[in-house]
Amino acid sequence: MTADGAYDTRKCHDAIAARGAHAVIPPRRNAKPWKPTSAGAIARNEAVNASRYLGRALWRQWSGYHRRSRVETKMHCVKLMGQSLMARDFERQVAEVQIRIAVLNRYTALGIPVTEPVG
């Protein structure tokens, strides 16, 4: 589960660990290790140590946290196509969302450059 730094709390880490998931939450800049009393605290301490050892920027790449910004960017693009759905029926709403996503995927495909080796 990926979340931003606002979710760097004991309750969040414990709830994520209780469900058997792995938390990718950046520790706060002044983060101190917690007492290892729960699985969530142990996982968070590992993130704090890795962040200190690698540095924040490299930790984000190493942990996969950078993918969160890609998802947020795509959701912003979906919202630019309209904040609300026009259809009232659920099946038609599903179809409308699928059409929007197909249009975004087509725009993305058109914008990706094709490079070919020369010589």
N, CA, C and O atoms as a GROMACS GRO file, in nm:
protein
  476
    1MET      N    1   0.083  -0.116   0.000
    1MET     CA    2   0.000   0.000   0.000
    1MET      C    3   0.088   0.123   0.000
    1MET      O    4   0.182   0.133   0.079
    2THR      N    5   0.059   0.216  -0.088
    2THR     CA    6   0.138   0.338  -0.099
    2THR      C    7   0.056   0.456  -0.050
    2THR      O    8  -0.060   0.470  -0.086
    3ALA      N    9   0.116   0.540   0.031
    3ALA     CA   10   0.049   0.660   0.082
    3ALA      C   11   0.153   0.768   0.102
    3ALA      O   12   0.273   0.742   0.103
    4ASP      N   13   0.106   0.892   0.118
    4ASP     CA   14   0.200   1.001   0.140
    4ASP      C   15   0.239   1.010   0.288
    4ASP      O   16   0.190   0.933   0.371
    5GLY      N   17   0.326   1.104   0.320
    5GLY     CA   18   0.382   1.115   0.454
    5GLY      C   19   0.282   1.144   0.564
    5GLY      O   20   0.312   1.122   0.681
    6ALA      N   21   0.164   1.193   0.529
    6ALA     CA   22   0.064   1.222   0.632
    6ALA      C   23   0.016   1.094   0.700
    6ALA      O   24  -0.036   1.100   0.812
    7TYR      N   25   0.034   0.980   0.636
    7TYR     CA   26  -0.010   0.853   0.693
    7TYR      C   27   0.101   0.782   0.770
    7TYR      O   28   0.089   0.663   0.800
    8ASP      N   29   0.208   0.852   0.802
    8ASP     CA   30   0.317   0.794   0.879
    8ASP      C   31   0.283   0.798   1.027
    8ASP      O   32   0.344   0.871   1.105
    9THR      N   33   0.183   0.718   1.064
    9THR     CA   34   0.138   0.711   1.204
    9THR      C   35   0.138   0.566   1.249
    9THR      O   36   0.139   0.474   1.168
   10ARG      N   37   0.138   0.547   1.380
   10ARG     CA   38   0.135   0.410   1.434
   10ARG      C   39   0.009   0.335   1.392
   10ARG      O   40   0.016   0.218   1.352
   11LYS      N   41  -0.105   0.402   1.400
   11LYS     CA   42  -0.231   0.336   1.365
   11LYS      C   43  -0.231   0.289   1.220
   11LYS      O   44  -0.274   0.177   1.192
   12CYS      N   45  -0.182   0.372   1.129
   12CYS     CA   46  -0.180   0.334   0.988
   12CYS      C   47  -0.085   0.217   0.964
   12CYS      O   48  -0.121   0.120   0.898
   13HIS      N   49   0.034   0.226   1.018
   13HIS     CA   50   0.131   0.117   0.999
   13HIS      C   51   0.081  -0.014   1.061
   13HIS      O   52   0.098  -0.120   1.002
   14ASP      N   53   0.019  -0.006   1.178
   14ASP     CA   54  -0.032  -0.127   1.242
   14ASP      C   55  -0.149  -0.186   1.163
   14ASP      O   56  -0.158  -0.308   1.150
   15ALA      N   57  -0.237  -0.101   1.110
   15ALA     CA   58  -0.351  -0.150   1.032
   15ALA      C   59  -0.304  -0.216   0.902
   15ALA      O   60  -0.359  -0.318   0.861
   16ILE      N   61  -0.203  -0.159   0.839
   16ILE     CA   62  -0.150  -0.217   0.715
   16ILE      C   63  -0.084  -0.350   0.744
   16ILE      O   64  -0.104  -0.447   0.671
   17ALA      N   65  -0.004  -0.356   0.851
   17ALA     CA   66   0.065  -0.480   0.886
   17ALA      C   67  -0.035  -0.588   0.929
   17ALA      O   68  -0.013  -0.706   0.903
   18ALA      N   69  -0.144  -0.548   0.995
   18ALA     CA   70  -0.244  -0.646   1.039
   18ALA      C   71  -0.312  -0.714   0.922
   18ALA      O   72  -0.359  -0.827   0.934
   19ARG      N   73  -0.318  -0.647   0.810
   19ARG     CA   74  -0.379  -0.705   0.690
   19ARG      C   75  -0.278  -0.778   0.602
   19ARG      O   76  -0.312  -0.828   0.494
   20GLY      N   77  -0.154  -0.784   0.648
   20GLY     CA   78  -0.051  -0.857   0.575
   20GLY      C   79   0.002  -0.783   0.454
   20GLY      O   80   0.063  -0.844   0.366
   21ALA      N   81  -0.019  -0.653   0.448
   21ALA     CA   82   0.028  -0.574   0.334
   21ALA      C   83   0.160  -0.507   0.369
   21ALA      O   84   0.200  -0.500   0.486
   22HIS      N   85   0.226  -0.458   0.268
   22HIS     CA   86   0.354  -0.388   0.283
   22HIS      C   87   0.329  -0.239   0.265
   22HIS      O   88   0.273  -0.199   0.163
   23ALA      N   89   0.369  -0.158   0.360
   23ALA     CA   90   0.348  -0.014   0.354
   23ALA      C   91   0.465   0.056   0.287
   23ALA      O   92   0.581   0.033   0.323
   24VAL      N   93   0.435   0.139   0.190
   24VAL     CA   94   0.535   0.224   0.127
   24VAL      C   95   0.494   0.368   0.160
   24VAL      O   96   0.427   0.435   0.082
   25ILE      N   97   0.536   0.412   0.277
   25ILE     CA   98   0.502   0.545   0.327
   25ILE      C   99   0.634   0.613   0.363
   25ILE      O  100   0.709   0.561   0.445
   26PRO      N  101   0.663   0.728   0.303
   26PRO     CA  102   0.790   0.793   0.337
   26PRO      C  103   0.790   0.843   0.480
   26PRO      O  104   0.696   0.909   0.523
   27PRO      N  105   0.894   0.812   0.554
   27PRO     CA  106   0.903   0.863   0.691
   27PRO      C  107   0.922   1.015   0.689
   27PRO      O  108   0.975   1.070   0.593
   28ARG      N  109   0.878   1.079   0.792
   28ARG     CA  110   0.895   1.224   0.801
   28ARG      C  111   1.043   1.257   0.810
   28ARG      O  112   1.124   1.172   0.845
   29ARG      N  113   1.077   1.380   0.779
   29ARG     CA  114   1.219   1.419   0.774
   29ARG      C  115   1.289   1.402   0.910
   29ARG      O  116   1.406   1.366   0.914
   30ASN      N  117   1.219   1.428   1.017
   30ASN     CA  118   1.280   1.416   1.150
   30ASN      C  119   1.238   1.285   1.217
   30ASN      O  120   1.229   1.279   1.340
   31ALA      N  121   1.213   1.182   1.140
   31ALA     CA  122   1.161   1.055   1.193
   31ALA      C  123   1.264   0.986   1.282
   31ALA      O  124   1.382   0.977   1.249
   32LYS      N  125   1.217   0.940   1.394
   32LYS     CA  126   1.297   0.861   1.487
   32LYS      C  127   1.239   0.720   1.488
   32LYS      O  128   1.118   0.703   1.475
   33PRO      N  129   1.324   0.618   1.504
   33PRO     CA  130   1.270   0.482   1.510
   33PRO      C  131   1.177   0.462   1.629
   33PRO      O  132   1.197   0.520   1.736
   34TRP      N  133   1.075   0.381   1.607
   34TRP     CA  134   0.980   0.348   1.713
   34TRP      C  135   1.027   0.223   1.786
   34TRP      O  136   1.108   0.146   1.734
   35LYS      N  137   0.976   0.203   1.907
   35LYS     CA  138   1.004   0.079   1.977
   35LYS      C  139   0.939  -0.034   1.899
   35LYS      O  140   0.822  -0.025   1.862
   36PRO      N  141   1.013  -0.142   1.874
   36PRO     CA  142   0.959  -0.251   1.791
   36PRO      C  143   0.858  -0.337   1.867
   36PRO      O  144   0.886  -0.453   1.898
   37THR      N  145   0.743  -0.279   1.897
   37THR     CA  146   0.640  -0.352   1.972
   37THR      C  147   0.537  -0.418   1.882
   37THR      O  148   0.461  -0.503   1.927
   38SER      N  149   0.533  -0.380   1.755
   38SER     CA  150   0.435  -0.438   1.662
   38SER      C  151   0.499  -0.455   1.525
   38SER      O  152   0.606  -0.401   1.498
   39ALA      N  153   0.431  -0.531   1.439
   39ALA     CA  154   0.483  -0.553   1.304
   39ALA      C  155   0.488  -0.422   1.225
   39ALA      O  156   0.578  -0.402   1.144
   40GLY      N  157   0.391  -0.334   1.249
   40GLY     CA  158   0.390  -0.205   1.181
   40GLY      C  159   0.509  -0.119   1.220
   40GLY      O  160   0.567  -0.051   1.135
   41ALA      N  161   0.545  -0.122   1.348
   41ALA     CA  162   0.659  -0.044   1.395
   41ALA      C  163   0.790  -0.098   1.338
   41ALA      O  164   0.880  -0.021   1.303
   42ILE      N  165   0.800  -0.229   1.328
   42ILE     CA  166   0.921  -0.290   1.272
   42ILE      C  167   0.937  -0.253   1.125
   42ILE      O  168   1.046  -0.218   1.081
   43ALA      N  169   0.827  -0.259   1.049
   43ALA     CA  170   0.832  -0.224   0.907
   43ALA      C  171   0.867  -0.076   0.890
   43ALA      O  172   0.944  -0.039   0.801
   44ARG      N  173   0.811   0.009   0.975
   44ARG     CA  174   0.838   0.152   0.966
   44ARG      C  175   0.984   0.181   1.001
   44ARG      O  176   1.046   0.266   0.938
   45ASN      N  177   1.039   0.111   1.100
   45ASN     CA  178   1.179   0.130   1.136
   45ASN      C  179   1.271   0.092   1.021
   45ASN      O  180   1.374   0.156   1.000
   46GLU      N  181   1.234  -0.012   0.947
   46GLU     CA  182   1.314  -0.050   0.830
   46GLU      C  183   1.311   0.061   0.725
   46GLU      O  184   1.413   0.089   0.662
   47ALA      N  185   1.194   0.124   0.706
   47ALA     CA  186   1.184   0.234   0.610
   47ALA      C  187   1.266   0.354   0.656
   47ALA      O  188   1.330   0.420   0.574
   48VAL      N  189   1.265   0.382   0.786
   48VAL     CA  190   1.344   0.494   0.839
   48VAL      C  191   1.493   0.467   0.818
   48VAL      O  192   1.566   0.555   0.772
   49ASN      N  193   1.538   0.346   0.849
   49ASN     CA  194   1.679   0.313   0.832
   49ASN      C  195   1.721   0.316   0.686
   49ASN      O  196   1.828   0.367   0.652
   50ALA      N  197   1.636   0.263   0.598
   50ALA     CA  198   1.668   0.264   0.456
   50ALA      C  199   1.671   0.406   0.402
   50ALA      O  200   1.756   0.440   0.320
   51SER      N  201   1.579   0.489   0.448
   51SER     CA  202   1.575   0.628   0.404
   51SER      C  203   1.700   0.704   0.448
   51SER      O  204   1.754   0.786   0.374
   52ARG      N  205   1.746   0.675   0.568
   52ARG     CA  206   1.869   0.740   0.616
   52ARG      C  207   1.990   0.691   0.539
   52ARG      O  208   2.078   0.769   0.504
   53TYR      N  209   1.995   0.561   0.513
   53TYR     CA  210   2.112   0.502   0.448
   53TYR      C  211   2.120   0.542   0.301
   53TYR      O  212   2.227   0.580   0.253
   54LEU      N  213   2.006   0.536   0.230
   54LEU     CA  214   2.005   0.564   0.087
   54LEU      C  215   1.985   0.711   0.054
   54LEU      O  216   2.026   0.758  -0.052
   55GLY      N  217   1.924   0.784   0.145
   55GLY     CA  218   1.882   0.921   0.114
   55GLY      C  219   1.736   0.916   0.067
   55GLY      O  220   1.691   0.813   0.016
   56ARG      N  221   1.664   1.026   0.084
   56ARG     CA  222   1.520   1.026   0.053
   56ARG      C  223   1.493   1.000  -0.095
   56ARG      O  224   1.404   0.922  -0.128
   57ALA      N  225   1.567   1.065  -0.184
   57ALA     CA  226   1.541   1.052  -0.327
   57ALA      C  227   1.564   0.909  -0.375
   57ALA      O  228   1.482   0.853  -0.448
   58LEU      N  229   1.674   0.850  -0.334
   58LEU     CA  230   1.705   0.713  -0.376
   58LEU      C  231   1.610   0.613  -0.311
   58LEU      O  232   1.574   0.513  -0.372
   59TRP      N  233   1.567   0.641  -0.186
   59TRP     CA  234   1.470   0.553  -0.121
   59TRP      C  235   1.340   0.551  -0.198
   59TRP      O  236   1.279   0.445  -0.213
   60ARG      N  237   1.296   0.666  -0.248
   60ARG     CA  238   1.171   0.671  -0.325
   60ARG      C  239   1.179   0.585  -0.450
   60ARG      O  240   1.082   0.516  -0.484
   61GLN      N  241   1.293   0.588  -0.518
   61GLN     CA  242   1.310   0.503  -0.637
   61GLN      C  243   1.319   0.356  -0.597
   61GLN      O  244   1.256   0.270  -0.660
   62TRP      N  245   1.396   0.328  -0.494
   62TRP     CA  246   1.418   0.189  -0.451
   62TRP      C  247   1.289   0.124  -0.403
   62TRP      O  248   1.265   0.007  -0.432
   63SER      N  249   1.207   0.198  -0.329
   63SER     CA  250   1.085   0.141  -0.271
   63SER      C  251   0.968   0.138  -0.369
   63SER      O  252   0.869   0.070  -0.344
   64GLY      N  253   0.978   0.211  -0.480
   64GLY     CA  254   0.867   0.217  -0.574
   64GLY      C  255   0.769   0.328  -0.542
   64GLY      O  256   0.661   0.334  -0.601
   65TYR      N  257   0.805   0.416  -0.450
   65TYR     CA  258   0.715   0.525  -0.411
   65TYR      C  259   0.689   0.621  -0.527
   65TYR      O  260   0.584   0.685  -0.532
   66HIS      N  261   0.785   0.632  -0.621
   66HIS     CA  262   0.770   0.724  -0.734
   66HIS      C  263   0.650   0.688  -0.823
   66HIS      O  264   0.600   0.774  -0.895
   67ARG      N  265   0.605   0.562  -0.819
   67ARG     CA  266   0.490   0.522  -0.901
   67ARG      C  267   0.362   0.590  -0.856
   67ARG      O  268   0.268   0.605  -0.935
   68ARG      N  269   0.356   0.632  -0.729
   68ARG     CA  270   0.239   0.699  -0.677
   68ARG      C  271   0.211   0.828  -0.754
   68ARG      O  272   0.095   0.859  -0.782
   69SER      N  273   0.316   0.902  -0.788
   69SER     CA  274   0.295   1.028  -0.861
   69SER      C  275   0.243   1.001  -1.002
   69SER      O  276   0.167   1.082  -1.056
   70ARG      N  277   0.282   0.891  -1.062
   70ARG     CA  278   0.230   0.856  -1.195
   70ARG      C  279   0.080   0.830  -1.189
   70ARG      O  280   0.005   0.872  -1.277
   71VAL      N  281   0.037   0.760  -1.086
   71VAL     CA  282  -0.106   0.732  -1.069
   71VAL      C  283  -0.183   0.862  -1.047
   71VAL      O  284  -0.290   0.881  -1.105
   72GLU      N  285  -0.129   0.950  -0.964
   72GLU     CA  286  -0.198   1.077  -0.939
   72GLU      C  287  -0.206   1.160  -1.067
   72GLU      O  288  -0.306   1.228  -1.090
   73THR      N  289  -0.103   1.156  -1.151
   73THR     CA  290  -0.106   1.230  -1.276
   73THR      C  291  -0.214   1.175  -1.369
   73THR      O  292  -0.286   1.253  -1.432
   74LYS      N  293  -0.226   1.044  -1.378
   74LYS     CA  294  -0.330   0.985  -1.463
   74LYS      C  295  -0.469   1.016  -1.411
   74LYS      O  296  -0.560   1.042  -1.489
   75MET      N  297  -0.486   1.015  -1.278
   75MET     CA  298  -0.617   1.050  -1.222
   75MET      C  299  -0.651   1.196  -1.251
   75MET      O  300  -0.767   1.229  -1.272
   76HIS      N  301  -0.552   1.281  -1.251
   76HIS     CA  302  -0.575   1.422  -1.287
   76HIS      C  303  -0.621   1.432  -1.433
   76HIS      O  304  -0.710   1.510  -1.465
   77CYS      N  305  -0.559   1.353  -1.520
   77CYS     CA  306  -0.600   1.354  -1.661
   77CYS      C  307  -0.744   1.304  -1.677
   77CYS      O  308  -0.819   1.358  -1.758
   78VAL      N  309  -0.782   1.202  -1.601
   78VAL     CA  310  -0.919   1.151  -1.607
   78VAL      C  311  -1.015   1.260  -1.561
   78VAL      O  312  -1.122   1.277  -1.620
   79LYS      N  313  -0.980   1.332  -1.457
   79LYS     CA  314  -1.067   1.438  -1.406
   79LYS      C  315  -1.079   1.554  -1.504
   79LYS      O  316  -1.181   1.623  -1.506
   80LEU      N  317  -0.976   1.576  -1.585
   80LEU     CA  318  -0.983   1.683  -1.685
   80LEU      C  319  -1.089   1.653  -1.791
   80LEU      O  320  -1.139   1.745  -1.856
   81MET      N  321  -1.124   1.528  -1.808
   81MET     CA  322  -1.227   1.490  -1.904
   81MET      C  323  -1.367   1.511  -1.848
   81MET      O  324  -1.466   1.484  -1.917
   82GLY      N  325  -1.377   1.556  -1.727
   82GLY     CA  326  -1.507   1.582  -1.666
   82GLY      C  327  -1.511   1.528  -1.526
   82GLY      O  328  -1.466   1.416  -1.501
   83GLN      N  329  -1.565   1.605  -1.434
   83GLN     CA  330  -1.571   1.564  -1.295
   83GLN      C  331  -1.683   1.464  -1.267
   83GLN      O  332  -1.676   1.386  -1.172
   84SER      N  333  -1.787   1.466  -1.350
   84SER     CA  334  -1.900   1.378  -1.324
   84SER      C  335  -1.933   1.297  -1.448
   84SER      O  336  -1.894   1.331  -1.560
   85LEU      N  337  -2.006   1.189  -1.427
   85LEU     CA  338  -2.047   1.104  -1.537
   85LEU      C  339  -2.184   1.149  -1.587
   85LEU      O  340  -2.266   1.196  -1.509
   86MET      N  341  -2.206   1.134  -1.716
   86MET     CA  342  -2.333   1.176  -1.776
   86MET      C  343  -2.440   1.068  -1.761
   86MET      O  344  -2.558   1.098  -1.745
   87ALA      N  345  -2.397   0.941  -1.766
   87ALA     CA  346  -2.492   0.830  -1.761
   87ALA      C  347  -2.548   0.813  -1.620
   87ALA      O  348  -2.481   0.841  -1.521
   88ARG      N  349  -2.672   0.765  -1.614
   88ARG     CA  350  -2.735   0.741  -1.484
   88ARG      C  351  -2.733   0.594  -1.446
   88ARG      O  352  -2.727   0.560  -1.328
   89ASP      N  353  -2.738   0.508  -1.544
   89ASP     CA  354  -2.738   0.364  -1.521
   89ASP      C  355  -2.595   0.318  -1.491
   89ASP      O  356  -2.500   0.366  -1.553
   90PHE      N  357  -2.579   0.226  -1.395
   90PHE     CA  358  -2.445   0.184  -1.353
   90PHE      C  359  -2.366   0.122  -1.468
   90PHE      O  360  -2.248   0.152  -1.485
   91GLU      N  361  -2.429   0.036  -1.547
   91GLU     CA  362  -2.358  -0.029  -1.657
   91GLU      C  363  -2.310   0.074  -1.758
   91GLU      O  364  -2.200   0.062  -1.813
   92ARG      N  365  -2.391   0.174  -1.782
   92ARG     CA  366  -2.351   0.279  -1.877
   92ARG      C  367  -2.242   0.368  -1.816
   92ARG      O  368  -2.157   0.419  -1.889
   93GLN      N  369  -2.244   0.388  -1.685
   93GLN     CA  370  -2.136   0.462  -1.620
   93GLN      C  371  -2.004   0.388  -1.634
   93GLN      O  372  -1.900   0.448  -1.660
   94VAL      N  373  -2.010   0.255  -1.618
   94VAL     CA  374  -1.889   0.174  -1.635
   94VAL      C  375  -1.837   0.188  -1.778
   94VAL      O  376  -1.717   0.205  -1.799
   95ALA      N  377  -1.927   0.182  -1.874
   95ALA     CA  378  -1.888   0.197  -2.015
   95ALA      C  379  -1.829   0.336  -2.040
   95ALA      O  380  -1.732   0.348  -2.115
   96GLU      N  381  -1.886   0.439  -1.979
   96GLU     CA  382  -1.836   0.575  -1.997
   96GLU      C  383  -1.694   0.589  -1.943
   96GLU      O  384  -1.609   0.652  -2.006
   97VAL      N  385  -1.669   0.532  -1.827
   97VAL     CA  386  -1.534   0.536  -1.769
   97VAL      C  387  -1.436   0.458  -1.858
   97VAL      O  388  -1.324   0.503  -1.879
   98GLN      N  389  -1.478   0.345  -1.908
   98GLN     CA  390  -1.391   0.266  -1.996
   98GLN      C  391  -1.358   0.342  -2.124
   98GLN      O  392  -1.246   0.334  -2.173
   99ILE      N  393  -1.454   0.417  -2.177
   99ILE     CA  394  -1.429   0.496  -2.297
   99ILE      C  395  -1.329   0.607  -2.266
   99ILE      O  396  -1.239   0.633  -2.346
  100ARG      N  397  -1.345   0.673  -2.153
  100ARG     CA  398  -1.250   0.778  -2.114
  100ARG      C  399  -1.109   0.723  -2.102
  100ARG      O  400  -1.013   0.786  -2.146
  101ILE      N  401  -1.098   0.607  -2.041
  101ILE     CA  402  -0.966   0.546  -2.024
  101ILE      C  403  -0.907   0.506  -2.159
  101ILE      O  404  -0.787   0.522  -2.181
  102ALA      N  405  -0.991   0.454  -2.250
  102ALA     CA  406  -0.943   0.418  -2.383
  102ALA      C  407  -0.893   0.542  -2.457
  102ALA      O  408  -0.792   0.536  -2.527
  103VAL      N  409  -0.963   0.654  -2.443
  103VAL     CA  410  -0.919   0.778  -2.506
  103VAL      C  411  -0.785   0.823  -2.448
  103VAL      O  412  -0.695   0.862  -2.522
  104LEU      N  413  -0.771   0.819  -2.315
  104LEU     CA  414  -0.644   0.857  -2.253
  104LEU      C  415  -0.530   0.766  -2.297
  104LEU      O  416  -0.419   0.812  -2.322
  105ASN      N  417  -0.557   0.636  -2.306
  105ASN     CA  418  -0.454   0.542  -2.351
  105ASN      C  419  -0.412   0.573  -2.495
  105ASN      O  420  -0.294   0.561  -2.530
  106ARG      N  421  -0.508   0.611  -2.577
  106ARG     CA  422  -0.476   0.645  -2.717
  106ARG      C  423  -0.392   0.772  -2.722
  106ARG      O  424  -0.295   0.778  -2.798
  107TYR      N  425  -0.428   0.873  -2.643
  107TYR     CA  426  -0.348   0.995  -2.636
  107TYR      C  427  -0.206   0.964  -2.590
  107TYR      O  428  -0.109   1.018  -2.644
  108THR      N  429  -0.194   0.879  -2.492
  108THR     CA  430  -0.062   0.842  -2.441
  108THR      C  431   0.019   0.771  -2.548
  108THR      O  432   0.137   0.799  -2.566
  109ALA      N  433  -0.046   0.680  -2.620
  109ALA     CA  434   0.024   0.607  -2.727
  109ALA      C  435   0.068   0.701  -2.837
  109ALA      O  436   0.176   0.681  -2.894
  110LEU      N  437  -0.010   0.802  -2.869
  110LEU     CA  438   0.028   0.897  -2.973
  110LEU      C  439   0.143   0.986  -2.929
  110LEU      O  440   0.221   1.032  -3.012
  111GLY      N  441   0.155   1.010  -2.799
  111GLY     CA  442   0.257   1.099  -2.748
  111GLY      C  443   0.391   1.034  -2.721
  111GLY      O  444   0.489   1.103  -2.696
  112ILE      N  445   0.397   0.901  -2.726
  112ILE     CA  446   0.523   0.830  -2.698
  112ILE      C  447   0.607   0.829  -2.826
  112ILE      O  448   0.560   0.780  -2.929
  113PRO      N  449   0.729   0.882  -2.822
  113PRO     CA  450   0.810   0.883  -2.943
  113PRO      C  451   0.862   0.744  -2.979
  113PRO      O  452   0.889   0.661  -2.892
  114VAL      N  453   0.874   0.721  -3.105
  114VAL     CA  454   0.930   0.596  -3.156
  114VAL      C  455   1.072   0.627  -3.203
  114VAL      O  456   1.090   0.704  -3.297
  115THR      N  457   1.170   0.568  -3.139
  115THR     CA  458   1.309   0.593  -3.177
  115THR      C  459   1.362   0.475  -3.254
  115THR      O  460   1.336   0.360  -3.221
  116GLU      N  461   1.436   0.505  -3.357
  116GLU     CA  462   1.496   0.401  -3.440
  116GLU      C  463   1.644   0.430  -3.453
  116GLU      O  464   1.684   0.544  -3.472
  117PRO      N  465   1.726   0.325  -3.443
  117PRO     CA  466   1.871   0.347  -3.457
  117PRO      C  467   1.906   0.386  -3.601
  117PRO      O  468   1.849   0.334  -3.697
  118VAL      N  469   1.999   0.477  -3.612
  118VAL     CA  470   2.043   0.523  -3.745
  118VAL      C  471   2.186   0.483  -3.762
  118VAL      O  472   2.268   0.497  -3.671
  119GLY      N  473   2.217   0.432  -3.880
  119GLY     CA  474   2.356   0.401  -3.914
  119GLY      C  475   2.395   0.269  -3.876
  119GLY      O  476   2.510   0.230  -3.898
   0.00000   0.00000   0.00000
